[in-house]
Amino acid sequence: MKLKGLRARNSRTGLLFVAPWIIGFLIFTAYPLLYSLYLSFQKVKITTSGIQTTFVKFDNYEYAFAVDATFVDHLLTYLKELVISVPIIIVFSLIIALLLNQKVKFRGMFRTIFFLPVIITSGPVIQELIDQGITTIPTIEQYAIYEALSANPDGFLNGILLYLVENLIVILWFSGVQILIFLAALQKIDRSMYEAAMIDGASPWEAFWKLTLPSLVPMIVVTLIYTIVTYSVFSLNAVIGHIQENMFRIDTGFGYASALSWIYFVIITLALALTVGIMTLRRKQKHS
């Protein structure tokens, strides 16, 4: 009986500690989220007497795909950039983490340098860097390959390569947290496995593919989720900018902006589910 009473008291204590978070989530996150879903089916007008809503069924969603060509274009551009940027960020982060995990001088300073962009990166900072042309590869305009890509920017492959060249620095700026995650995972790998592999005659390359990479798969999934979410909610994202523009327009307003937000939310969720599903499936196939 004493044990049950102790467990009940511990449960109440735990609930008491998490209660502020639960209350805050319900008030400041859950309610606005559900209210925005309600507004997405409404025509919203802000008048001097208050907010007036008119139920319009799925008209806002139909307008987004059938009439608003700008939103669809921004959405397709976002998906294309996501497919290009996320793998580059993950690979770059893993390479830098492997280098920083070596016993080199000033290792702590190098880690700080690679994490600095996470601290100072914001919409206005990145916008200023873009305006000054700092986010592209220096003097890339002088190379023939850049001129060839610029001559046909509408081509699918050319568009991908041109985007990569013009935004490489910005893409790499998103890798700070991922580098730290990979570093933490690398430092938890048992060194005795590498010693056993070396005794068996495994090369560093074989040790990476057969020991290091399989051990990092869970962290790769985590970094994929973090990267997709971070890239999707970045303030300079064209989709988010389009949603914000429509919030205060007379012909669209909050109702239409809420519908756009939910469409974008569903697409991000599907991208996350697809990515995690593929990684989980591949991991199960390897174990089987």
Buried (B, 14 or more C-beta within 10 A) or exposed (E): EEEEEEEEEEEEEEEEEEEEEEEEEEEEEEEEEEEBBEBBBBBBBEEEEEEEBEEBEEBBBEBBEEEBEEBEEBBEBBEBBBEBBBEBBBEBBBEBBBEBBEEEEEEEEBBEEBBEBBEEBEEEEBEEBBEEEEBBBEEBEEEEEBEEBEEEEEEEEBBBBBBBBBBBBBBBBBBBBBBBBBBEBBEEBEEEBBEEBEEEEBEEEEBBEEBBEEBBBEBBBBBBBBBBEBBBEBEEBBBBEBBEEBBEEEEBBBBBBBBBBBBBBEBBEEBBEEBBEEBEEEBEEEEE
